[in-house]
Amino acid sequence: MAKIGINIATGSLQKEEIVVGIDLGTTNSLIAVVHPDTKKAIVLKEHDSSALVPSVIYFDEHANAIVGNDAKAFLIKNPERTIFSAKRLLGKNYDDIKANANFFSYKIIDEDANKQVKIKVDDKFYSPVDLSALILKELKKRAEHILKTPVNKAVITVPAYFNDAQRQATRDAGKLAGLDVLRIINEPTAASLGYGLGVQSNISGEGGLQKTIAVYDLGGGTFDVSILKLNAGVFEVLSTNGDTYLGGDDFDNAIVQYWLVQLNIGNDYLKQNTSFAQAIRLKAEEAKKALSINTNYEDELNNYKLVLSQTSFTQIIKPLIERTIACCKKAMKDAGLQKKEIDEVIMVGGSTRVQLVKEMLSDYFAKPVNDTVNPDEVVALGAAIQADILAGNNKDVLLLDITPLSLGIETAGELMDVIIPRNAKIPSSAAREYTTQIDAQVNMRISVYQGERDIVSDNRLLATLNLKGIPAMPAGMAKVQVSFIINADGILTVKAKELRSGIEQAIEIKPQLGIDDATVEKMLLDSMANAEVDIVARALAEAKTEGEQLLKTTERFLQKNTQYLIGNELQETALAMQSLQLAITMNDKSLIQNKSTELNDLTRPYAERIMDSAIGEALKGRAV
């Protein structure tokens, strides 16, 4: 039985080992556990203090890191040394964030656009992984102080739209903080657990109750919407959508830009006066919160009068909220549901406290939203419940998550062959067989892509795997099985095996950079807007590939059997091959298909003749 230790308001918590749930947020972070006595999830806090740990880091002159509330005071005092919103930088290069560079008061290094950004403080450089690890260390320290128990295992949440690079970066940050990260879980899915279990809620999936819910998660830096089906303890994600660069920070930035126009101040002034930039950003955050309950906001900053009415605030942020509604529409379409089929709309993330968010979401779904659970805490509560499940303490819940974008490989003609489609359940695996294209091919390059378009150049290259040592065989004889395995964290492993020889290679996809938010959104939009174009492009690519294969096959046949051709067969075949080659270069699908048919029709009679002759020779003197 576990040891009993410190008592807090909810009772005894100390155990020899405990698995915690962590919400690593853009603005604030939290840590939670399932109480061993009550079996309910609780956020950890000391006495009457807040459960929220600001995701802010201050580096002093000796490079010592101060994290949380104590660091917030330095946002204005020493903005160049005070890091905030580090989560927005995970898995990003400078090109991904340069459009919003004015938002950050600290130095972001842009010397290499192809690598993950670094933050420079004095002569030291920090990656977003390093910074996230410092926040996680602070949460770990807080938990160990409250629980009087070592904390070494955790479940950490991420936005549903985080890609492989961003998920891996989060896992790496956990390792740097001294945590064994048992699972990376999507924030909306964690929220559904927080609403459905561990708290009093009318969305419980227990007792055979079936409900379909929409989880609207608008945090400080990211937005997700997920459609889930709850049925007797099974949480099944039907679809997900979102934007990893849209949140309350953008509301604040919009207010700042509004004030700059009113005060006739340019963005260059913010670059040169980082303390003022931080101060006005914090005033914008203050105004946002005030206008959730008041009709006007007024204050002063360095003799500048800052005024914002509820009407102006609505006009400023409405386009941002409309972007979230567009994501909701896509998620509903992917789930194959009508709005009337949604039983509950639950609110997650501190930015959902903005009244206009609730009103616009309620109008879209034509029903009141449910915000009965603290939107700041619900993700951490869900993570704690998942941690309790992984610790073996709760066997009544099954969580079925999904992957947000299709995964596949490049095939002949630069075509995307999808192996695991978007919105597939995870953990998941799938395999498909391929073959060689040329005689005696001993190597095969397998390029792994993520995206929704038919042509690979329109998608995102994740990694390349080289299968070497394939035994030399005629084209088409090798059997190469390509397997995709997505683990519970949504991280992909690709394996390639030549089945006849047993030669095998594997790679875990750990790209250094993530897909920038505009690209993620563009992938889905382009796949719909260009559906007809993609069909035409795929048909052309397939026709060209078939034509090229026919040319290679015919050329090999002629090399081996020229002596058996009679009359003008060789000359006519050469002319037909030239015509097909010309058609391929002209990118005319119909012409390619016509010339392919002509070449086939021309060569079929003598190919059959030569084959019959060969079979006759082989059977001479044998009884049939």
N, C-alpha and C positions, 0 to 999 in steps of 0.2 A: 504494500500500500504506500502511496506517496507520502512524503513527510509534510507535516503541517507547519506553516511559518507565519509570515506577516499577515496581519488582519487589516483590511481596508473596508470601506463601507459595504462592499458586497460579500465579505467573508474571507475565508482562508484561500490563498491562491498558490502557495509555494509547492512545487513538485520537483522531483529529482531532474526531470527534463520536461520542457514544454515547447510546443511548436506555436509560433506566433504568426499573426496575419499583419501585413504591412501595406498601407496605402502610401506609396511614394508619390507625392503630389507635386504639381508645378508650384503652387503657392504655399500649401501646408501639407505636412505628412503626419500620419498617425500609426499607432501600433495597438493591436487588440488581441485578446485571447478569449477562449471559451472557458467560463468559470467551471471548475471541476465539480462543484456542488450543485449549482443551479442549472448547469448545462446550457447557459445562455452566453452569447457573445457580449463582451464589454470592452470599451476602449480604456486604455491605461492612462491614468492621470494621477497626479499627487494632490491630495486634499482638495482644495477648491480651485486649483489651477485648471487651465484649459487643456483638453486632450490634444489640441492642435500644436504641432511643432512647425513653426515657419520654415519653409525650405530656403533659408537664407544662410550664407556662410561669409564670415568676415575673417580676413587674414591680417594679423598684426605685423609689425615691422620685423618680427622674428619668424614669420611664416607659420605661426601657430594659428590653428583654425578654431573659431568660435561659431557655434551652430545654433540656430533657433532664435528665440526672443531676444537674447542678449546681442545677437548680430544685427537685428533690425535697426537698432539705434544708429548704426554706422551707415545705413543706406544714404543718409543725407550728410553725415559728418565726413565720411570717407568713401564715397561711391566707387572709386576706382579699385578699392580692395574688397568690396562687398558684392558677393555673387548672389543673384536671384534668378528664378525661372530656368535653372540648369537643365531641367527635364526637357525643355524645348530644344536643347542642343544635342540630345542623345542621338547618335547615329546620323548626324548632319555634317555636311561640309559648308564652307563659307558661302558658296553660291546659293545654298538652300535658305540662308538666313539674312543675306546682305540687304534685302529689301526692307527688313525690319531692324537693321543694325542700330538705328537711333534709339530703339527701345532700351537697349542695354547700355549701362553707364560704365561698364568695365571693358577692358581691352580684349577683343576677340581676334585671334591671329588668323590672317587670311593669306599667308605666304604660299600655301599649297591648296588649291581649290579641290584637289582630288582626294584629300585626306580629311578625317574627322577634325572639326574645329578644336582649337586649344584656347584656353584663357590664360592671359599673362598677368601676373601680379609680381611687381619688381622684376627679379631675374628668374623667377620660377614659372613653369608652365603646368597647367592642369587640364586634363581632359574632362568632358562631361561625366565619364565613368568615375574618375577620381572624386569629383564633386558630389555625385550621387552617393558614393561610398561613404563620404563624411557624414551625410545626412542619415544614412542607414546606421552608421556607428553610433550616432547620437540617440537614435531610437532604441538601438540595442542596449545602450548604457541606461537609458531611462527605464526600460523594461526590467533589466537586471536589478536596478535599485528598488523598484517597486515590489518585484516578485521575490527578491532575495534568492534568486535562482539563476544559474547560467542559462543564457539564451543563445543557442547555436543553430537552430533550424527555423526556417520561415517560409511562408507563402507570400509572394510579392505581386501586387496588381500592376497592370499596364493598360493603356487604352486599347480597345479592341482592334484599332487600326494600326497599331504598332507593327512594323514589319520584322523580318528575321533579325536585321542588324540591331534594331532598337530593343528587341526582346533579349538578344544576346548581351547587349550592353548593360541592360538591367540586371541580368544574371551575373555578369562579371562584377558589377558594382556590389552585389550582395556578397560575392566571394571576397572582395577586397575588404569588406566590412566584417569579415569573419563569420559569415552566415552560410550555412548549407541551404541553398535555395531549393526546396523540394518541388515547387511548382510556380510557374508564372501563370497567372490567371487574368482573364480580361476583366476590366473594371465593371462594365455593365453586368456581366455574369456574376461577379462578386456581389454587386448591389442586389441582384435578384435573390441571392442567398440571404443577404442581410434583411431584406423585406420578408422573405418567406420562412426563414428559420431564425431562431435565436432572439427574436423580438416579437412582441404582440402585433399581429398584422392580419388583415383580412385577405391576404394573398397566399396564405399557406397552402402548399400543395399536398398536405397530409390528408389522410382519410379518404383518398380516392377522388378528391376535388380536382377538376381540370379547369385551368384558366390559361388564357393567352395574354401576355403582357408586353407592353413597350417600355423599355428602360431608356430614359432620356438622361444622359450624363454630360452635363456642361460644367467643366471645372475651370481652373484658372488658366490653363494653357491648351487643353484638348477637348474635343467633343466626340461622343459616341452615341449611337442609338442602336439598340439590339431588340429584336423581337424574339421572345421566348415562350415556350409552352411548358406549363407546370402540370405534372400529372403524378400524383401519389409519390412525391419525393423525387421525381425525375425532372431535372431542369434541362430542357432541350433548347438549344439556340437554333432558331430557324434562319435568321439572317442578321447581318450587322452592317453598319455603314458609319461614316464619320469623317472627321477632319482633325489631324494631329497638330494643326496650327490654328486653332480657333477656340477661344475661351474668354474668361473674364479679363485677362490681360489685354485682349483686343478691345473690350469695352472701355477699359481705362485709357488705352492709347487713342481711341476715337475721341474721348472727352478732351484729352490733352491737345489733340490736333484742332478741335473746335475752339478751345481757349486760345491757342496760338494765333488763330485767324482773328479772333475777337480782339486780342491784345496787339496785333500786328507784329508778332515775333516769328522769326524764321526758324526752321529746324537746325540751321547752322549754329544758332545761339545755344541750343541744347547741347550740341557737340562740344562747344567751348566751355560750357558751364554745367558740368555733370551734377554738381550738388543741386542746382536749380532744377535740372532735368528730373532728378530723383524726387525732389520735393513736390514738383507739380504732378508727377505720376502718382505719388501717395495721396495728394489732394484729390486727384481724379478718382482713385479708389474710394476715398472717403465720401465723395459726392455720389458715387454709384450706390453705396450702401445707404446713404441718407435719403436718396430719392426713391428707395424701396418703400419708405413710409411717409415721406414729406413731398410737398409739391414744388418746393424751391430749395436751392442750395446757394449760400453766399459765404465767401471767406476771402482772406487776403494773403498774398504771398509776395514778399519783397516789394511792397507798395503797389502790387498789381491786384486789382479786384477780380476775383473769380466768381462768376455767376453762371448758374445753370438751372433752367426750369425743367419741370417734368416733361413738358411738351418738346423742348429741344432735345432732351435726353432720349425720348422715344424716337425722334427722327434720326438721331445719331446712330443708335444701336439697332434699329429695325432691320437694315440690310444684313447685319451679322446674324440676327435671329432667323431671318428668311433663309440664310444658307443652311442653318440647322434643320429647318422644315423641309428643305429640298432633300437633305440626307434621309429624313424620316420617310419621305415618299419613295425613295429608292429602296430602303430597307423593307418597306411594305410590299413593293413590287417583287423583290427577291423572295420574300416569304410566301408570295402567292395569296395574300390576304386582302380583304376589304377592311376599311376603317371600322366598320360596325362589328367586325369579328374580334376587335381588341377589347378585352374585359377591363384592363387597368392600364393607366399610364403613370408610371412611378418616376419621381424626380430624384436626381442624384447630382451632387456637386454644388459648391457654394454659389455658383453663378445662377442657379435656378431660383434663387431668392428674389431675383429681379422680377417685378410684377408683370412686365411686358412679356417675358419669357413664358410665364404661366398662362397668360391670356392667349397668346398666339398658338401655343401648343394645345390648349383646351379647344380653341376654335378649329384647329386642324382635325383633331380626333373626335370633335363633337361630344366631348364628355369632360367632366372636371378631372384635373390631375390629382394624383395622390402624393402628398408631401408630408405624410405623417411620421416618417422617420427622419432624424437629423440628416440633411443631405451631405454634410461634411463628414459624418461618421459612418454612413451605411456601407461604403466600400470596404473600409477597414473591418467592419463587423463581418461582412461576407468573407473576407480573406481569412479571418479567424475561424469561421465555420469550416471553410475548406481545409485549413490547417488541422482542425480537429478530426476531419474525415481522414486525412492522410496519416494522422497519428493513430488511427484505428479505433477512435472513440465513438465514431458515428458511422454506422453502416446502413443507415436508412435513406441516404441521399446519394443520387447519382447525377453527375454533372456532365452534360454532353455539349462541348464547345465546338466552334467552327473556325475554318481558315478564311480570311477575308478576300484573298485574291487567288486566281487559278495558278497552278504550277504545272510546268511541262517542259519539253525539250524541243530543240530545233531539229527538224527533219528536212529531207531533200526539198529544194525550192524555197528555203528560208521560211518554212511553215512552222507554226507553233502547234505541237501535238500535246494537248492537255492530258496530263496523267491524273492529277487531282484537281477537280473543279473548285471554283470558289464556293463558299458556304458548305463545303464538305465537313462532316463531323470529325473532330480530333479528340484523342489520338487516332491516326488513320494511316493506312498503307495501301499502295496500289502498285501494280507491275504491268509491264507491256514488253512484248518481244519485237526486236528489230533485227535487221541483217545488213551485210556489207553491200557496197555498191559497185566495187571493182574487184577484179580477180586478184588473188593473193594479198588482199588487204589485211595487214597485221596490227594496225592501230585504229581506234575509233575515238573521235573526240565527241563528247556529249556535253552540249551547252544547255544549262538549266535556266529557264526564264520564268518570270512572274508577270502576269497581266492578262488582259481580256481580248487582245487583238489576234487576228489570224496570222499576221506576218510578224516574225520575231523582232524585227527592227523597231516595231511600234511598242514592244514590251520592254521589261527591265531584265537585263542579264544579271543573274545571281552568282553563278560560278560555272567553271568548266572542269569536267572530269575527263581524263585521258585513260582509256582502256588499252593497255599495251600487251603485246605478246599473243595476239590471236593467231592460231595456226593458219598458215596460208591455205586458202580454199578458193574455189570458184565463187564469183559474185553470187550472193543470194543463199549460199550454203551455211554460213555462220548463223548461229542463233544467239543473239545478245539480249538478255533480259535486263531491263532497266527498272529498278524498284525505287519508289519514293516512300519514305517513312517519316511522318510528322509525329513528334512526341507530344505529350500533354502540354508543353510550353509553347507549341506552335513552331518549334525549330525543326528544320528539314534535314534529313540525311538521304543521300542518293547513293545507290549501289548499282554497279553494272557487272554482269557475269556472262561470259560466253559459255553456254550450256554444254556444248560438246566437249570442251577442253577443261572446264572448271576455272579458267582464268577469271579473276575477280578484282575489282577496285571499288572503294567507297570513299565518300567525302561528306563531312558535315558542313552544311552551308552556313558560313559565318562571314558574310560580306562586311567590309569595313564601313560602308556607308549605307544609310537607309534611303528609301524613296522619299524625295521631298513631297510635301503635302499637295502642291499643285499637280505633281505627276500622278500621285495616287488618285486624286479626283479626276484628272484628265483621262487616266486609263479606263475608268468606268464610263465617263461621258463619251469618250471616243468610241468605245465598243458599241454603244447604242447609236450614236450619231453617224457612225461610219459602217454600220452593219452591211448595207448594200455594197459599199465600196469593198469591204473585206471579202464578201462572197465572190465578187468579180476577181479580186486579187488572188484569192485562194484558187479559184478555178484556173486562172492563167498560170499560176505557179505549178499546179498539178499537171496541166497540159505540157508545160515546158519540161518538167521533170520526166514525164512519160516519153516525150519526144527525144530527150537526150539519152534516156535509157535505151530507146529503140535504135538510135544511131550507134551507140556503143555495141549493142548486141549484133546489129547487122555488120558492123566493121569486123568484129571478132569472127563472125561466121564466114565472111568473105576471105579473111586471111587464111582460114583453115581449108576452104573449099573452092578456091578460085579455079582450080583445074577441072572441076566438074561442071562449070558454067558453059553454056553453048550460045552461039549467035551473039546477039547484042545484049545479053542479060547483064553482063558486068557494066557496060557503058550506061545502060538504062538505070541500073541500080545506083550508080554513082551520081547521075543527074537527079534522081529522086531524093537521094540523101542530101545533096546540095540545096534542093528546094526546101526540104524540111529544116535544114540548118538556117536558111535565110528567114523562114517563117518564125523560128524561135527568136532570132535577133530583132524581128519586127514587133514582138510582143502582141501578136494577134492570136487569141485563143482559137477562134474558129479556123483560121488558116493553118495553125499548127495541127489541129485535129484532122483537118482535111489532108494535109501533106503526110501525116502519120498513117492515115488510112490508105493513101495511095502507095506509100512505101510497103506497107504490110501486104496489100493486094498484089503488088508487083513481085515481091520476094516469096510469097507463100507457095506458088506452084513449084518453083525449082527447089525450095527448101524441103518440101514434101518429097520431091523426086529424089533428092540426094539422101534424105533420111531413109526412104524406102530401099534405096540401093545399099546403104550401109547396113540396114537390118538384114537384107538378103544375103550380103557377104558374110555377116556374122552367123547366119543360120545354115550356111552351106554344109551339106553332109550330116545335118542333125535331123532327127525324126521329130516331127511336131505332132 
